[in-house]
Amino acid sequence: MDRKPITVNGRTYNRSEAPVVVVCIDGSEPAYTNEAMKAGAMPWLARVLPGGAEMLADCVVPSFTNPNNLSIVTGVPPAVHGICGNFFYDREADAEIMMNDPKYLRAGTILASFADAGARVAVVTAKDKLRKLLGHRMKGICFSAEKSDSTTMAEHGIDNAAKFVGRPVPSVYSADLSEFVFAASVRLMERDRPDIMYLSTTDYIQHKHAPGTNVANDFYRMMDGYWAALDAAGATIVLTADHGMNDKHDPGGAPKVLFLQTLLDEWLGKGEARVILPITDPYVVHHGALGSFATAYLPAHADASSILARLAARPDVDAALDRKAAAARFELPEDRIGDIVLVSRRDTAIGTSADRHDLSGLDAPLRSHGGVSEQRVPLYCNRPVAGVESGRRLRNFDAFDIALNHAVAASAPARAVGSR
C-alpha cells in the first residue's frame, strides 16, 4: 500500500503501519462501558484505557444509526454526506422511503478511498440496511451478519461469510447478531490482516437493558474479549457509538410519547401536515418507531412560527426549529428535512399518532434515542493519542482521524490472534 496521506471530504488521513479497527457500538451510552468496567466485565478495556485514550464525543443529531455511521465513515456531518435519517420524505418522488440506497449519498467514504489507494479494507455490519451505504464504491470485503449466508465474492468480496466465520446466521433481534460481527473480525484479522476494518453492531441489547444490568454487562464482556484478540494482533482500535440511549417511559413503565401528527391534525386539520420519523427502519420491534427526533412538512396556509411557539412551550420538548435553523444547528441538508424539526426531552419519545405505532413487540419499558440527550458517546483508543487540540469539540466522526492521525503506534510486536 502506498504510504502517502489520503484526503477525503477535505480531511487528510495518514497511513498506519498497524491495522486500524474502528468500531461503532450501536446505542452505547458511555454509562454502559463505565458500569461494565466497574463490575469487572471488561478487563481488556479497563487495562488499556489508562495507557490509551478515554474521551467523550458528540454524535450527529438526529442521533440515529444511518446518519452517524455514514458520518463516521465519511468524516463529515450529514450536511455534506446527505444521509440525515434512516427514513425520509423524498420530495422528488413524493414518497416516504428508507434512506439506505447509495444514490442518496453525496460524499465518498474513507473506506473506499483507502481501498482505491491499495489498502486491504473490510467492513462487517450487523444489519444489512447499512451494508450498501458503507460499502459504496469500495473494493474489498463488505457484508452483514444478517445476510452472511448469502454473500458472494462478486458482491461482498467473500463467499458464504457464515461458513467462513463458522457460526450460524443469528436472529436480527439478538445479541448474537453483534457477536457475529466481532467473530468475523477476528477471523478476517487471522486470514487477511486488513489495513482498515470498520465494524458496526446493533443496539438490540441497549434498547432493552439499561447500563449496569446483568444482560448489558454480559454483552459488553463478550465484546471486550474480541477486542482483546484484535489488540493482541497489533491493531489500533478506536471505539465509538452512533448514539446513546435513554428511558422513554414513566415510573410505571408506560411509554412517554408526544404524538406530533395528532397535535398537528388538531391544529391544522386532519392530514394537512406530514410527520416523518427518521428512526423508522425495517427493525422496529424493540422501539416501535419511537425516537426523540421528528420533522414535519406543513401546508402552505400554516403559520410555522405560531406552531413552533406552541411546541416549544411544551415541557416535553427540547427544541422546536424551522428548517433553516435546524439545518444550521444540527448540520443537516436543508432539502431533506421538513418545514419544522422537533426534538423531545430526555424521557420522551415522539410518534405520529397512537394508532400508527405497533407496540405489541415491546417486552420491556421503552428505551430509545434520536435527540440531543443521546448525543454524548464514547471515543476510546487502545493507544495513546497525541496532537489533539485542547478544547476541541470531538465528534464520533473523528474516529478515523484519531486512529490514523493521532494514535501513537504500539512499541511491542504484535502477537498472533488468539481464539476466544
N, C-alpha and C positions, 0 to 999 in steps of 0.2 A: 504494500500500500504506500502510495505517495505520502510523504510526511508534511507537505505544505499545508498551512491552515486553510480552512474552508469557510466561506462566507455564505450564510443562509438568512434571507429576510433581513439583511442589514446587520446581522451579528456574526462575528468571526469566532470560529472554534478551532482550537489546536488539535493535533492528533495525539493519541495516547499510545505509549508502548504497551500498557496493560489493557486487558479487556475492560470495557466500560459497560456496566449494567445499570440502567435506570429503571426503577420500579415505581409504578403508580398503584398505591394501595387504595382501592376504591372505598370511599367513605371513612377514611382513617382520621377521625378526630384525634388530636395529639394525646388526649387522655388515654386512648387505647394502649399505646406503647408505654406510656408512663405507668399505668396501672399494671400492665403485664410484667414490666421490669420489677416493679415493687413486689410482685408476687413470685418472682424468681422464674417466670415463664420464658424470659428471653435472655438467656445467659450470653449468647453471642453479642447481641446489641448492647447489653449492659457492659460488656468487656471492651467493645471497640469505640463506643461514643466518647469516653474520656480522652482517648488519643486521636479521635476523629473530629467530626463537627456536628453539633446538635443545634440546629437553627429552626426558626419558625418562618413561614412564608404565607403570603396571601394567594389564594386561588382566584380564578376568574369567577365573576358573578354574571349570569346565573351559575351557581355552584352545582352544576350537573356534569354528567360523565363526558358527553361528546365535546362540549366546548373546552373543557380542561385537558382532556387527553390530547386534543389537537393543538392546544396552546403549548403543552409540554413538548410535543414532537416538532413544532414549528419554531418555538422560542418567542412567539409573539401573541398578543391578545386577539380575541375574535374580530375586532375592527379590521385586522389585517388578514387573518385566515378565513374569515367568513362564517365559521360554524358557531352559531350563537345559541344552540339548544339541541336537545335530542329530537325535537319535533317543532315544526314551524308552519306558518301560513305562506305558501308560495303565491304571491300576488299575480305573477305572470300566468301561472297555471290555474289560478283560482281554486287551489286545493290545499288541504291540511295534510301534511306528509312528514314522514320520517326524514331527518337530515343525515342520512347515512350513505348517501351517494357521493362519490368523489367529485361529481360535477359541481357541487356546492363549495368545494374547497378552493380558496383564492390564493393560496400560497403553497410553495413547495415545503417538503419536510426535511429536517436534519437527517433523518434516516435515509431518504432517497439520495440526498446529496453526497453523503458519505459512501453509499453503495456505488454511486456513479464514479467516485474517485478511487474505487478499488477496494474499499473496506468490505469485510465479511459482516453482514448485518442480519440479525434475526429478531423477529417480533412474535411474541406469543401473547394473545389476549384471551380473556375468559369467554366473552360473548362475541358472537360473530358480527353483531351490529357495528363493531368498530373496525373490523379487520380490513375492509376495503379502503376506509379512510386512512388508517395508519400505514397501510402498505401501498398507497397510491404512488405509482411510477417508481417503486422500489425494487431493485434487483436483490434477491436474497430469499430468506425463509420468512413467511408470514402466515400464521394460521391461528385459529381459535380452538380452545378446549372444547367448546360446544359442538363443533363440526370436525373434530380431529380425526374421525374415522373415514372421512371422505376427501381428505386432502390429496392433491396430485402434484407431481413435480412441476408440471406446466403452470399451474395457477398459484400454488403455495410454496414452491421450492422444496417440497418434501412429499413423498408418497406415504399415505396412511400413517399420519403422525401418532395416532393412538397406539398402533403396533410398535412404532419406534420407541415411544415412551414406556410401553409395557404396562399401560393402565387402561381400563375400560373407559368409554366416554361417560363422563359424570352427568348427573342431573343439573340443569341450568339453575335450579333452586337448591343449591347445596354448597357447603364449604369445599367439597371435593373439586368443584369447578376451578376454584382458585388454586388448590393444591396441585391440580394437573399442570397449571401454568408453571409452577416452580419445579415440579418434577421434570417437565420438558426442558426448562432452562439448564438444569444440571446435566441432563443427557446431551444437550447441544453443546455445552461447555466441554464435556468429555470428548465428544466426537469432532466438533468443528472449531472450538475456541473462537467464537465470533469476536470481532473487534468492537462491535456495538451491539448491545442487546437491550430491547425495550420490552418490559413485562407489565401487563395491566390486568388487575383482578376484578372480582365482582364484590359488591357490598351487601350481599345476602345476609351475612352474619351481622354486620353493623346495623342493618335495618331492624333486626330482631333482638339484638343483645347489646346492652349498654357496656361502656368500659368497666373493667374490673370484674365482670361476671365470669363464672367458670367457663362458659362456652366461648366468650370472647378471648379469654386468656389462652385457652387451648388452641384457638385459631392462630393467635399470634405466636404461640410456641411452635406450631407447625411451620410458619413462615420463617421464623428465626433459624430453624435447623437447616433449611435450604439455603438461606443467605450465608450461613456459616460455611457451607460447602462451596459456594461461589467465591467467598472470600479466600478460602483455602487454595483456590485455583489462581489467586493473584488478582482477582478482579477489583477494580474501583467501583464501589456500589453507592449509588445515591437513591435514597428512599424519599418519596413524597406522596401526595394524595391529590385526587381530583376535587375533593370537598370533604368537609366534616360531616357530622350527623348529630341531630338533637331530637329529644322527645317532642312530639306534636300532639300531646294528649292531656286531658285533665287528670286530677288526682285519682279519679275512679277508673282511668284507662280508656275513656271515650275520646275519639279523635276531636281535636280542636281545629275547626275548618272555617275559613271565610269563603263563602260561596259567591264568587265575583260575578258570574253570569246571572245569578238570581238577583243580586243587587242592581246590576245594570238593566236587567229586564224591568225591574220595578221603577227605575228612574227614567228610562228612555223608551220603554215599550218592549214587549217580548220579541226577541230575535233581532233587535235593531243593532246591537253590538255583537262582536265576535270575540270571545275569550280564548286565548291559546295558552296551554300549559306546557312549557318546553320540557318538563320532566318526562312527558309521555314517551314510552317506548314499548316494544313487544313484551316486556317482562314486568308487569305491574302488580303481580300477586302480593308482593311484600310491601308495596306502598300505595296501591290503589290510584296511581297517577296524581298523588297529592304531594306537592312540594311547596316551597316558600317563595316562588317567583312566578309571575304571570304577566302576560301582555294582552292588550285588548285593542281591537280596531273599532272605532266609533263611527256612527253615521254622520253625514255632513251637517246635520242640524244640531248636533250635540255641542254643548258648551264644555269643552275639555277642562278649562280652568276650574269651573264650578264642580265638576265631577272629581277632579284631583283634590280639591279642597275638602270635599266631603269624605273622601277616602283617607286623606292624611289625618283627619280629625279622629279617626277610629283608634282605640287603644291597641288593637291587634295589628296595626300597620306600622312598618318600619320606614318605608319610603313610598311615595306616590309621585311619579315623574312623567313629564311629557317625553315624547320620542327623543328630541334633541338633547334634553338634559340627561336622560337615561343612557343614551349612546356615549355622551361625554364622560359621565361618571363611571360607567362600567366598561368602557372601551368596546362598544358593540357596533356592528354595522347598522346604520340607520335604516337601510332599505329592507332589513329582515326582522324588524320588531314593529309592534303596533303603534297606535297613536299615544297610548299611555302604558306605563310599566308599573307594576305593583309588587312590592317586596314586603312580606309579612314578618312579624317579630319572631323571636327565637322559638316560642312554644306553640306557634300557629302555622298551619298549612293553608294553601289556597286551592280551592276547587272551582269547578264551573257551577253545577247545581247538584243537589244531593242525589237526584235520580240518575245522574250520569256517571256516578262512581260506584263501581262494584267493590265493596269492602269485605265480601264474604271470604276472601282468601287471607285476610288478616287474622293470624292466630296469636298475635302479641300486640300490645299497645303500639300505636303508630309512632315510628321514628322516621324522620325524613330530612331533606336538605333543599338547598336552592337559593337561600338568602345570604345576606351579609353575615348573619350569625353562624354560618357554616364555612366562612371564608378562611379561617386560620387553619393551616395544615403544617405537618412536619416537613422539614427539609434536612435530612440527615446524610452524612457521608462517613464511610468507614476509614477515610484518610483525613489527615489534617488539611485544612483549607487556608490558603494564603491569598492576599491581594484583594479581598472583598472590601469595598469602601465602607468605612464606618458610617452608620446612619442610612445605608442603602436599604430601600424597601425591597425585600426579597419576594419573589413570586415563585409559585410552583413551576412556572415555565422557565425558570433559571436553572433547572436541574442539569441540563446538558452543559450549560456554561460553568456550573460548579464542577461537574465531573471532568470536563475537558480543559478548562482554563485555570481552575483554582485548586483542584485537589493535588496534594503533594504525593508523588509516586512512592509506593512502598519500597523499603530498602531490602527487606528479606525476600529470598527467592520463593516463588510460588510452589505450593505443594500440589500433589495430584488431587483431583476432585474425588472426594470420598463418597461412598454410598451412605444413605441415611439408615 
